[in-house]
Amino acid sequence: MTHDAVRLDSVTRRYGSLTALDGVSLSFPAGSFTAVMGPSGSGKSTLLQCAAGLDRPTSGSVAVGGTELTGLGERRLTLLRRERVGFVFQAFNLLPSLTAEQNVALPLRLAGRRVPTALVRQALAQVGLADRARHRPAQLSGGQQQRVALARALITRPDVLFGDEPTGALDTRTGREVLGLLRGMVDREGQTVVMVTHDPVAAAYADRVIFLVDGRVSGELTGADADSIATRMTRLEAAPC
């Protein structure tokens, strides 16, 4: 039976007088690929940050892998993020002085865990970079750097991988390669992926697209193609405030 990798119940997030999320309830089933879209300022990044435990809701609750985050202290929350959540951002955030394999191993080292070389090499092979283990970021293309970032995010075998515009800094062809990797990880390995994107073509790789407007869920599409997603986005952006 499928369980939820992440669940949000009535999550509201306010920053002073600004309400970034307004009573959002969503679940992300294990082994699914979900894209989150919406006009600028709709709350997409805030949703991702609350779901990942990077930001605390003003009210409501968030659970990752069945663990409720709301009551966790900072230390336990940090440990949970380190062990059970992976992140990939538009900026690759690799340390320039480290090789690809050293960058991939970093989350394990930070957690004080043993770093088996075979596990690191396996993670690099998983993203097609088995022959780039000793290369530093400056010796890699943008797409290769994002693949290293992806391997680093997956080295701890997280319950869920969050991506915030993970292909935003890549050219079209390289971006599609990275999206294909994400899709393959969901299909072959049961990885759960939640990705914020503005690109309908990227969103079409997902099983489901959630649309946000003014911090609220404004519908979803399942198994949609890029044209259908783009049409829905155009309607949302054209709707009166």
Accessible surface in RSA format (square Angstrom, percent):
REM  Atomic radii and reference values for relative SASA: ProtOr
REM  Chains: A
REM  Algorithm: Lee & Richards
REM  Probe-radius: 1.40
REM  Slices: 20
REM RES _ NUM      All-atoms   Total-Side   Main-Chain    Non-polar    All polar
REM                ABS   REL    ABS   REL    ABS   REL    ABS   REL    ABS   REL
RES MET A   1   237.56 123.0 153.83 101.8  83.73 199.4 130.60 111.0 106.96 141.7
RES THR A   2    95.14  67.7  65.74  66.7  29.40  70.1  35.84  48.1  59.30  89.6
RES HIS A   3   118.55  64.8 112.07  77.9   6.48  16.6  85.09  87.7  33.47  38.9
RES ASP A   4    46.86  32.8  36.55  36.4  10.31  24.4   9.27  21.8  37.59  37.5
RES ALA A   5     2.91   2.7   2.00   3.1   0.91   2.1   2.91   4.1   0.00   0.0
RES VAL A   6     0.61   0.4   0.00   0.0   0.61   1.5   0.61   0.5   0.00   0.0
RES ARG A   7   109.54  46.0 108.47  55.3   1.07   2.6  30.06  41.1  79.48  48.2
RES LEU A   8     0.80   0.4   0.00   0.0   0.80   2.0   0.00   0.0   0.80   2.1
RES ASP A   9    54.61  38.3  53.81  53.6   0.79   1.9  21.55  50.7  33.06  33.0
RES SER A  10    67.07  56.7  63.74  85.1   3.33   7.7  29.53  62.9  37.55  52.6
RES VAL A  11     0.00   0.0   0.00   0.0   0.00   0.0   0.00   0.0   0.00   0.0
RES THR A  12    10.06   7.2  10.06  10.2   0.00   0.0   0.36   0.5   9.70  14.7
RES ARG A  13    47.16  19.8  47.16  24.0   0.00   0.0   0.29   0.4  46.87  28.4
RES ARG A  14   114.09  47.9 108.38  55.2   5.71  13.6  28.83  39.4  85.26  51.7
RES TYR A  15    88.17  41.2  73.02  41.5  15.15  39.4  75.21  56.5  12.96  16.0
RES GLY A  16    75.19  92.7   0.00   N/A  75.19  92.7  46.37 127.3  28.82  64.5
RES SER A  17   125.77 106.3  82.43 110.0  43.33  99.8  57.16 121.7  68.61  96.1
RES LEU A  18   112.51  62.7 108.70  77.8   3.81   9.6 112.33  78.9   0.18   0.5
RES THR A  19    51.80  36.8  35.44  35.9  16.37  39.0  19.45  26.1  32.35  48.9
RES ALA A  20    14.76  13.6   7.35  11.3   7.41  16.9  13.67  19.3   1.08   2.9
RES LEU A  21     0.00   0.0   0.00   0.0   0.00   0.0   0.00   0.0   0.00   0.0
RES ASP A  22    48.75  34.1  40.88  40.7   7.86  18.6   1.85   4.4  46.90  46.8
RES GLY A  23    41.82  51.6   0.00   N/A  41.82  51.6  18.19  49.9  23.63  52.9
RES VAL A  24     2.55   1.7   0.13   0.1   2.41   5.8   2.55   2.2   0.00   0.0
RES SER A  25    63.69  53.8  43.73  58.4  19.96  46.0  33.59  71.5  30.10  42.2
RES LEU A  26    17.73   9.9   9.67   6.9   8.05  20.2  16.56  11.6   1.16   3.1
RES SER A  27    31.70  26.8  27.76  37.0   3.94   9.1   1.04   2.2  30.66  42.9
RES PHE A  28     0.63   0.3   0.63   0.4   0.00   0.0   0.63   0.4   0.00   0.0
RES PRO A  29    45.38  33.1  45.38  41.4   0.00   0.0  45.38  37.5   0.00   0.0
RES ALA A  30    32.01  29.4  20.06  31.0  11.94  27.2  20.36  28.7  11.64  30.8
RES GLY A  31    28.92  35.7   0.00   N/A  28.92  35.7  10.39  28.5  18.53  41.5
RES SER A  32    18.23  15.4  17.26  23.0   0.97   2.2  17.97  38.3   0.26   0.4
RES PHE A  33     0.07   0.0   0.00   0.0   0.07   0.2   0.00   0.0   0.07   0.2
RES THR A  34     0.81   0.6   0.81   0.8   0.00   0.0   0.00   0.0   0.81   1.2
RES ALA A  35     0.00   0.0   0.00   0.0   0.00   0.0   0.00   0.0   0.00   0.0
RES VAL A  36     0.77   0.5   0.77   0.7   0.00   0.0   0.77   0.7   0.00   0.0
RES MET A  37     0.19   0.1   0.19   0.1   0.00   0.0   0.19   0.2   0.00   0.0
RES GLY A  38     6.29   7.8   0.00   N/A   6.29   7.8   0.00   0.0   6.29  14.1
RES PRO A  39    27.10  19.8  25.62  23.4   1.48   5.4  27.10  22.4   0.00   0.0
RES SER A  40   118.15  99.8  82.60 110.2  35.55  81.9  50.26 107.0  67.88  95.1
RES GLY A  41    76.02  93.7   0.00   N/A  76.02  93.7  41.86 114.9  34.15  76.5
RES SER A  42     2.87   2.4   0.85   1.1   2.02   4.7   2.63   5.6   0.24   0.3
RES GLY A  43     9.63  11.9   0.00   N/A   9.63  11.9   6.89  18.9   2.74   6.1
RES LYS A  44    28.06  13.7  25.97  15.9   2.09   5.0  11.65  10.5  16.41  17.5
RES SER A  45    46.46  39.3  43.70  58.3   2.76   6.4  24.34  51.8  22.12  31.0
RES THR A  46    17.82  12.7  17.13  17.4   0.69   1.7   0.00   0.0  17.82  26.9
RES LEU A  47     2.45   1.4   2.45   1.8   0.00   0.0   2.45   1.7   0.00   0.0
RES LEU A  48     3.90   2.2   2.20   1.6   1.71   4.3   3.83   2.7   0.07   0.2
RES GLN A  49    63.44  35.5  63.44  46.4   0.00   0.0   7.71  16.4  55.73  42.3
RES CYS A  50     0.00   0.0   0.00   0.0   0.00   0.0   0.00   0.0   0.00   0.0
RES ALA A  51     1.36   1.2   1.36   2.1   0.00   0.0   1.36   1.9   0.00   0.0
RES ALA A  52     0.00   0.0   0.00   0.0   0.00   0.0   0.00   0.0   0.00   0.0
RES GLY A  53     3.97   4.9   0.00   N/A   3.97   4.9   3.03   8.3   0.94   2.1
RES LEU A  54    80.06  44.6  47.69  34.1  32.36  81.4  48.28  33.9  31.78  85.5
RES ASP A  55    28.14  19.7  21.99  21.9   6.15  14.5  11.55  27.2  16.59  16.5
RES ARG A  56    84.56  35.5  79.99  40.8   4.58  10.9  63.52  86.8  21.05  12.8
RES PRO A  57    27.85  20.3  10.11   9.2  17.74  64.5  10.11   8.3  17.74 110.2
RES THR A  58    69.69  49.6  36.38  36.9  33.31  79.4  42.69  57.3  27.01  40.8
RES SER A  59    55.11  46.6  47.23  63.0   7.88  18.2  44.29  94.3  10.82  15.2
RES GLY A  60    30.40  37.5   0.00   N/A  30.40  37.5  13.38  36.7  17.01  38.1
RES SER A  61    31.39  26.5  31.04  41.4   0.35   0.8  17.93  38.2  13.46  18.9
RES VAL A  62     2.00   1.3   1.68   1.5   0.32   0.8   2.00   1.7   0.00   0.0
RES ALA A  63    22.22  20.4  21.06  32.5   1.16   2.6  21.06  29.7   1.16   3.1
RES VAL A  64     0.00   0.0   0.00   0.0   0.00   0.0   0.00   0.0   0.00   0.0
RES GLY A  65    29.53  36.4   0.00   N/A  29.53  36.4   8.02  22.0  21.51  48.2
RES GLY A  66    70.65  87.1   0.00   N/A  70.65  87.1  36.29  99.6  34.37  77.0
RES THR A  67    37.70  26.8  32.93  33.4   4.77  11.4  21.58  29.0  16.12  24.4
RES GLU A  68    76.61  44.0  67.76  51.3   8.85  21.1  52.64 101.8  23.98  19.6
RES LEU A  69     9.19   5.1   8.59   6.1   0.60   1.5   8.59   6.0   0.60   1.6
RES THR A  70    69.81  49.7  54.13  54.9  15.69  37.4  57.78  77.6  12.04  18.2
RES GLY A  71    73.66  90.8   0.00   N/A  73.66  90.8  41.88 114.9  31.77  71.2
RES LEU A  72    14.34   8.0  10.58   7.6   3.76   9.5  10.79   7.6   3.55   9.5
RES GLY A  73    43.33  53.4   0.00   N/A  43.33  53.4  37.34 102.5   5.99  13.4
RES GLU A  74   110.54  63.5 103.81  78.5   6.73  16.0  66.76 129.1  43.79  35.8
RES ARG A  75   180.57  75.8 170.10  86.7  10.47  24.9  77.99 106.6 102.58  62.2
RES ARG A  76   145.49  61.1 141.79  72.3   3.70   8.8  48.02  65.6  97.47  59.1
RES LEU A  77     5.14   2.9   5.14   3.7   0.00   0.0   5.14   3.6   0.00   0.0
RES THR A  78    46.97  33.4  46.29  46.9   0.68   1.6  33.41  44.9  13.56  20.5
RES LEU A  79    58.41  32.5  58.36  41.8   0.05   0.1  58.41  41.0   0.00   0.0
RES LEU A  80    12.77   7.1   8.14   5.8   4.62  11.6  12.25   8.6   0.51   1.4
RES ARG A  81    47.63  20.0  46.57  23.7   1.06   2.5   4.99   6.8  42.64  25.8
RES ARG A  82    79.63  33.4  65.11  33.2  14.52  34.6  20.98  28.7  58.65  35.5
RES GLU A  83    74.74  42.9  68.89  52.1   5.86  13.9  10.83  21.0  63.91  52.2
RES ARG A  84    65.64  27.6  65.33  33.3   0.30   0.7  29.62  40.5  36.02  21.8
RES VAL A  85     6.29   4.1   0.00   0.0   6.29  15.2   0.00   0.0   6.29  17.1
RES GLY A  86     2.89   3.6   0.00   N/A   2.89   3.6   2.89   7.9   0.00   0.0
RES PHE A  87    43.25  21.6  33.56  20.8   9.70  25.2  33.56  20.3   9.70  27.8
RES VAL A  88     5.82   3.8   4.27   3.9   1.54   3.7   5.75   5.0   0.07   0.2
RES PHE A  89    69.47  34.8  66.99  41.5   2.49   6.5  66.99  40.6   2.49   7.1
RES GLN A  90    81.38  45.5  80.28  58.7   1.10   2.6  18.81  40.0  62.58  47.5
RES ALA A  91    62.05  57.0  51.14  78.9  10.91  24.8  59.48  83.8   2.57   6.8
RES PHE A  92    36.43  18.2  32.16  19.9   4.28  11.1  32.35  19.6   4.08  11.7
RES ASN A  93    89.00  61.4  63.23  61.1  25.77  62.1  30.87  74.3  58.13  56.2
RES LEU A  94    20.65  11.5   2.06   1.5  18.59  46.7   2.06   1.4  18.59  50.0
RES LEU A  95    82.89  46.2  82.89  59.3   0.00   0.0  82.89  58.2   0.00   0.0
RES PRO A  96   100.02  72.9  92.39  84.2   7.64  27.8  92.82  76.6   7.20  44.7
RES SER A  97    79.39  67.1  65.49  87.4  13.90  32.0  51.00 108.6  28.39  39.8
RES LEU A  98    43.02  24.0  43.02  30.8   0.00   0.0  43.02  30.2   0.00   0.0
RES THR A  99    12.03   8.6  12.03  12.2   0.00   0.0  11.67  15.7   0.37   0.6
RES ALA A 100     0.97   0.9   0.00   0.0   0.97   2.2   0.97   1.4   0.00   0.0
RES GLU A 101    28.47  16.3  27.57  20.9   0.90   2.1   9.98  19.3  18.49  15.1
RES GLN A 102    75.15  42.0  72.84  53.2   2.31   5.5  18.57  39.5  56.58  42.9
RES ASN A 103     0.28   0.2   0.28   0.3   0.00   0.0   0.00   0.0   0.28   0.3
RES VAL A 104     0.00   0.0   0.00   0.0   0.00   0.0   0.00   0.0   0.00   0.0
RES ALA A 105     3.48   3.2   3.48   5.4   0.00   0.0   3.48   4.9   0.00   0.0
RES LEU A 106    39.52  22.0  39.52  28.3   0.00   0.0  39.52  27.8   0.00   0.0
RES PRO A 107    25.13  18.3  23.28  21.2   1.84   6.7  25.10  20.7   0.03   0.2
RES LEU A 108     1.45   0.8   1.45   1.0   0.00   0.0   1.45   1.0   0.00   0.0
RES ARG A 109   147.41  61.9 127.45  65.0  19.96  47.5  43.05  58.8 104.36  63.2
RES LEU A 110   118.39  65.9  96.76  69.2  21.64  54.4 100.32  70.5  18.07  48.6
RES ALA A 111    29.05  26.7   2.97   4.6  26.08  59.3   5.26   7.4  23.79  63.0
RES GLY A 112    71.15  87.7   0.00   N/A  71.15  87.7  36.27  99.5  34.88  78.1
RES ARG A 113   106.72  44.8  93.48  47.7  13.23  31.5  38.40  52.5  68.32  41.4
RES ARG A 114   192.95  81.0 168.80  86.0  24.14  57.5  86.27 117.9 106.68  64.7
RES VAL A 115    30.62  20.1   9.19   8.3  21.42  51.6   9.19   8.0  21.42  58.1
RES PRO A 116    37.67  27.5  31.88  29.1   5.79  21.1  37.67  31.1   0.00   0.0
RES THR A 117    87.87  62.5  79.98  81.1   7.89  18.8  48.13  64.6  39.74  60.1
RES ALA A 118    79.83  73.4  65.75 101.5  14.08  32.0  73.04 102.9   6.79  18.0
RES LEU A 119    40.27  22.4  37.52  26.8   2.75   6.9  39.46  27.7   0.81   2.2
RES VAL A 120     4.83   3.2   4.83   4.4   0.00   0.0   4.83   4.2   0.00   0.0
RES ARG A 121    85.54  35.9  84.35  43.0   1.19   2.8  28.60  39.1  56.94  34.5
RES GLN A 122   105.45  59.0  98.42  71.9   7.03  16.7  37.40  79.6  68.06  51.6
RES ALA A 123     6.71   6.2   4.69   7.2   2.01   4.6   6.36   9.0   0.35   0.9
RES LEU A 124     0.00   0.0   0.00   0.0   0.00   0.0   0.00   0.0   0.00   0.0
RES ALA A 125    54.76  50.4  36.57  56.4  18.19  41.4  37.75  53.2  17.01  45.1
RES GLN A 126    60.10  33.6  37.96  27.7  22.14  52.7  27.83  59.2  32.27  24.5
RES VAL A 127     0.29   0.2   0.29   0.3   0.00   0.0   0.29   0.3   0.00   0.0
RES GLY A 128    51.33  63.3   0.00   N/A  51.33  63.3  28.97  79.5  22.37  50.1
RES LEU A 129     5.96   3.3   5.96   4.3   0.00   0.0   5.96   4.2   0.00   0.0
RES ALA A 130    61.22  56.3  46.10  71.1  15.13  34.4  46.63  65.7  14.59  38.7
RES ASP A 131   101.95  71.4  77.09  76.7  24.86  58.8  49.46 116.4  52.49  52.3
RES ARG A 132    70.68  29.7  70.68  36.0   0.00   0.0   2.31   3.2  68.37  41.4
RES ALA A 133     5.78   5.3   4.19   6.5   1.59   3.6   4.19   5.9   1.59   4.2
RES ARG A 134   164.44  69.0 152.76  77.9  11.69  27.8  59.01  80.6 105.44  63.9
RES HIS A 135    60.20  32.9  59.14  41.1   1.06   2.7  34.42  35.5  25.78  30.0
RES ARG A 136   109.09  45.8 109.09  55.6   0.00   0.0  28.02  38.3  81.07  49.1
RES PRO A 137     9.95   7.2   9.81   8.9   0.14   0.5   9.95   8.2   0.00   0.0
RES ALA A 138   103.20  94.9  60.66  93.6  42.53  96.8  72.86 102.6  30.34  80.4
RES GLN A 139   117.70  65.8  86.47  63.2  31.24  74.4  38.73  82.4  78.97  59.9
RES LEU A 140    11.71   6.5   0.00   0.0  11.71  29.4   1.82   1.3   9.90  26.6
RES SER A 141    64.34  54.4  49.02  65.4  15.32  35.3  52.50 111.8  11.83  16.6
RES GLY A 142    30.41  37.5   0.00   N/A  30.41  37.5  17.20  47.2  13.21  29.6
RES GLY A 143     4.87   6.0   0.00   N/A   4.87   6.0   1.74   4.8   3.12   7.0
RES GLN A 144    43.33  24.2  42.74  31.2   0.59   1.4   9.80  20.9  33.53  25.4
RES GLN A 145    35.51  19.9  35.51  26.0   0.00   0.0   0.00   0.0  35.51  26.9
RES GLN A 146     0.07   0.0   0.07   0.0   0.00   0.0   0.01   0.0   0.05   0.0
RES ARG A 147    40.24  16.9  40.24  20.5   0.00   0.0   2.77   3.8  37.47  22.7
RES VAL A 148     0.18   0.1   0.18   0.2   0.00   0.0   0.18   0.2   0.00   0.0
RES ALA A 149     1.51   1.4   1.51   2.3   0.00   0.0   1.51   2.1   0.00   0.0
RES LEU A 150     1.28   0.7   1.28   0.9   0.00   0.0   1.28   0.9   0.00   0.0
RES ALA A 151     0.47   0.4   0.00   0.0   0.47   1.1   0.47   0.7   0.00   0.0
RES ARG A 152    38.31  16.1  37.04  18.9   1.27   3.0  10.18  13.9  28.14  17.1
RES ALA A 153     9.00   8.3   0.06   0.1   8.94  20.3   7.45  10.5   1.55   4.1
RES LEU A 154    12.66   7.1   8.49   6.1   4.18  10.5   8.57   6.0   4.09  11.0
RES ILE A 155     4.31   2.5   0.72   0.5   3.59   8.7   2.69   1.9   1.62   4.4
RES THR A 156    14.19  10.1   4.43   4.5   9.76  23.3   2.61   3.5  11.58  17.5
RES ARG A 157   159.05  66.8 139.10  70.9  19.95  47.5  69.02  94.3  90.03  54.6
RES PRO A 158     8.71   6.3   0.31   0.3   8.40  30.6   0.31   0.3   8.40  52.2
RES ASP A 159    52.97  37.1  39.35  39.2  13.63  32.2  13.66  32.1  39.31  39.2
RES VAL A 160     0.00   0.0   0.00   0.0   0.00   0.0   0.00   0.0   0.00   0.0
RES LEU A 161     1.83   1.0   1.83   1.3   0.00   0.0   1.83   1.3   0.00   0.0
RES PHE A 162     1.15   0.6   0.19   0.1   0.96   2.5   0.22   0.1   0.93   2.7
RES GLY A 163     3.57   4.4   0.00   N/A   3.57   4.4   3.51   9.6   0.06   0.1
RES ASP A 164    28.17  19.7  26.22  26.1   1.95   4.6   4.04   9.5  24.13  24.1
RES GLU A 165    32.32  18.6  31.31  23.7   1.01   2.4  18.92  36.6  13.41  10.9
RES PRO A 166     2.79   2.0   2.41   2.2   0.38   1.4   2.41   2.0   0.38   2.4
RES THR A 167    17.61  12.5  11.17  11.3   6.44  15.4   1.43   1.9  16.18  24.5
RES GLY A 168    35.86  44.2   0.00   N/A  35.86  44.2   8.95  24.6  26.91  60.3
RES ALA A 169    60.94  56.0  24.44  37.7  36.50  83.0  34.24  48.2  26.70  70.7
RES LEU A 170    23.74  13.2   2.27   1.6  21.46  54.0   5.36   3.8  18.38  49.5
RES ASP A 171    90.59  63.5  73.60  73.3  16.99  40.2  50.18 118.1  40.41  40.3
RES THR A 172    95.90  68.2  86.17  87.4   9.73  23.2  54.74  73.5  41.16  62.2
RES ARG A 173   165.30  69.4 157.79  80.4   7.51  17.9  79.37 108.5  85.93  52.1
RES THR A 174    14.62  10.4  14.62  14.8   0.00   0.0   7.47  10.0   7.14  10.8
RES GLY A 175     1.45   1.8   0.00   N/A   1.45   1.8   1.45   4.0   0.00   0.0
RES ARG A 176    62.61  26.3  58.83  30.0   3.78   9.0  33.19  45.4  29.42  17.8
RES GLU A 177    67.50  38.8  56.21  42.5  11.30  26.9  33.31  64.4  34.19  27.9
RES VAL A 178     1.01   0.7   1.01   0.9   0.00   0.0   1.01   0.9   0.00   0.0
RES LEU A 179     0.00   0.0   0.00   0.0   0.00   0.0   0.00   0.0   0.00   0.0
RES GLY A 180    33.49  41.3   0.00   N/A  33.49  41.3  23.93  65.7   9.55  21.4
RES LEU A 181    27.42  15.3  24.17  17.3   3.24   8.2  26.29  18.5   1.13   3.0
RES LEU A 182     5.84   3.2   5.84   4.2   0.00   0.0   5.84   4.1   0.00   0.0
RES ARG A 183    53.09  22.3  53.09  27.1   0.00   0.0  35.54  48.6  17.55  10.6
RES GLY A 184     6.13   7.6   0.00   N/A   6.13   7.6   6.01  16.5   0.12   0.3
RES MET A 185     2.39   1.2   2.39   1.6   0.00   0.0   2.31   2.0   0.08   0.1
RES VAL A 186     7.57   5.0   2.61   2.4   4.95  11.9   2.61   2.3   4.95  13.4
RES ASP A 187    96.93  67.9  59.62  59.3  37.31  88.2  29.41  69.2  67.52  67.3
RES ARG A 188   173.22  72.7 135.71  69.2  37.51  89.3  71.61  97.9 101.61  61.6
RES GLU A 189   100.63  57.8  64.26  48.6  36.37  86.6  43.00  83.2  57.64  47.1
RES GLY A 190    44.16  54.5   0.00   N/A  44.16  54.5  24.85  68.2  19.31  43.2
RES GLN A 191    23.58  13.2  18.67  13.6   4.91  11.7   7.21  15.3  16.37  12.4
RES THR A 192     2.82   2.0   2.14   2.2   0.68   1.6   0.12   0.2   2.70   4.1
RES VAL A 193     1.61   1.1   1.42   1.3   0.18   0.4   1.42   1.2   0.18   0.5
RES VAL A 194     2.81   1.8   2.81   2.5   0.00   0.0   2.81   2.4   0.00   0.0
RES MET A 195     0.71   0.4   0.71   0.5   0.00   0.0   0.23   0.2   0.48   0.6
RES VAL A 196     2.21   1.5   2.21   2.0   0.00   0.0   2.21   1.9   0.00   0.0
RES THR A 197     3.01   2.1   2.97   3.0   0.04   0.1   0.77   1.0   2.24   3.4
RES HIS A 198   121.17  66.2 108.60  75.5  12.57  32.2  79.33  81.8  41.83  48.7
RES ASP A 199    31.64  22.2  30.47  30.3   1.18   2.8  10.91  25.7  20.73  20.7
RES PRO A 200    32.17  23.4  32.17  29.3   0.00   0.0  32.17  26.6   0.00   0.0
RES VAL A 201    59.47  39.1  59.20  53.6   0.27   0.7  59.20  51.4   0.27   0.7
RES ALA A 202     0.11   0.1   0.11   0.2   0.00   0.0   0.11   0.2   0.00   0.0
RES ALA A 203     0.07   0.1   0.00   0.0   0.07   0.2   0.00   0.0   0.07   0.2
RES ALA A 204    34.85  32.0  15.01  23.2  19.84  45.1  15.47  21.8  19.38  51.3
RES TYR A 205    61.09  28.5  53.92  30.7   7.17  18.6  37.30  28.0  23.80  29.3
RES ALA A 206     6.76   6.2   0.00   0.0   6.76  15.4   0.00   0.0   6.76  17.9
RES ASP A 207    50.25  35.2  43.96  43.8   6.29  14.9  28.61  67.3  21.64  21.6
RES ARG A 208    39.47  16.6  39.47  20.1   0.00   0.0  17.97  24.6  21.50  13.0
RES VAL A 209     2.56   1.7   2.56   2.3   0.00   0.0   2.56   2.2   0.00   0.0
RES ILE A 210     0.00   0.0   0.00   0.0   0.00   0.0   0.00   0.0   0.00   0.0
RES PHE A 211     0.00   0.0   0.00   0.0   0.00   0.0   0.00   0.0   0.00   0.0
RES LEU A 212     0.00   0.0   0.00   0.0   0.00   0.0   0.00   0.0   0.00   0.0
RES VAL A 213    40.68  26.8  37.96  34.4   2.73   6.6  38.05  33.1   2.64   7.1
RES ASP A 214   103.94  72.8  89.02  88.6  14.92  35.3  31.46  74.0  72.48  72.3
RES GLY A 215     0.87   1.1   0.00   N/A   0.87   1.1   0.00   0.0   0.87   2.0
RES ARG A 216   143.11  60.1 142.70  72.7   0.41   1.0  40.87  55.9 102.24  62.0
RES VAL A 217    58.96  38.8  31.86  28.8  27.10  65.3  31.86  27.7  27.10  73.5
RES SER A 218    44.13  37.3  27.95  37.3  16.18  37.3  16.19  34.5  27.94  39.1
RES GLY A 219    33.93  41.8   0.00   N/A  33.93  41.8  29.11  79.9   4.82  10.8
RES GLU A 220    77.12  44.3  60.08  45.4  17.04  40.6  24.60  47.6  52.52  42.9
RES LEU A 221    37.91  21.1  35.43  25.3   2.48   6.2  37.77  26.5   0.14   0.4
RES THR A 222   105.36  74.9  77.47  78.5  27.89  66.5  62.51  84.0  42.85  64.8
RES GLY A 223    66.39  81.9   0.00   N/A  66.39  81.9  33.29  91.4  33.10  74.1
RES ALA A 224    18.64  17.1   4.32   6.7  14.32  32.6  11.22  15.8   7.42  19.7
RES ASP A 225    85.47  59.9  77.31  76.9   8.17  19.3  40.91  96.3  44.56  44.4
RES ALA A 226    25.26  23.2  22.46  34.7   2.80   6.4  22.66  31.9   2.59   6.9
RES ASP A 227   112.54  78.8 109.17 108.7   3.38   8.0  29.44  69.3  83.10  82.9
RES SER A 228    51.19  43.3  41.85  55.9   9.34  21.5  20.03  42.7  31.16  43.6
RES ILE A 229     0.04   0.0   0.04   0.0   0.00   0.0   0.04   0.0   0.00   0.0
RES ALA A 230    36.22  33.3  34.38  53.1   1.84   4.2  35.45  49.9   0.77   2.0
RES THR A 231    65.68  46.7  60.56  61.4   5.11  12.2  39.73  53.4  25.95  39.2
RES ARG A 232    56.36  23.7  56.09  28.6   0.27   0.6  11.96  16.3  44.41  26.9
RES MET A 233    15.92   8.2  15.92  10.5   0.00   0.0  15.92  13.5   0.00   0.0
RES THR A 234    86.37  61.4  84.87  86.0   1.50   3.6  61.49  82.6  24.89  37.6
RES ARG A 235   155.79  65.4 146.12  74.5   9.66  23.0  60.37  82.5  95.42  57.8
RES LEU A 236    26.07  14.5  19.42  13.9   6.65  16.7  19.95  14.0   6.12  16.5
RES GLU A 237   107.75  61.9  77.02  58.3  30.72  73.2  27.54  53.3  80.21  65.5
RES ALA A 238    80.97  74.4  46.88  72.3  34.09  77.5  57.12  80.4  23.85  63.2
RES ALA A 239    54.76  50.3  37.01  57.1  17.75  40.4  42.08  59.3  12.68  33.6
RES PRO A 240   130.22  94.9 101.17  92.2  29.05 105.6 112.50  92.9  17.72 110.1
RES CYS A 241   171.71 129.9 100.64 112.2  71.08 167.0  67.42 170.8 104.29 112.5
END  Absolute sums over single chains surface
CHAIN  1 A    11088.5       8502.7       2585.8       5780.4       5308.1
END  Absolute sums over all chains
TOTAL         11088.5       8502.7       2585.8       5780.4       5308.1
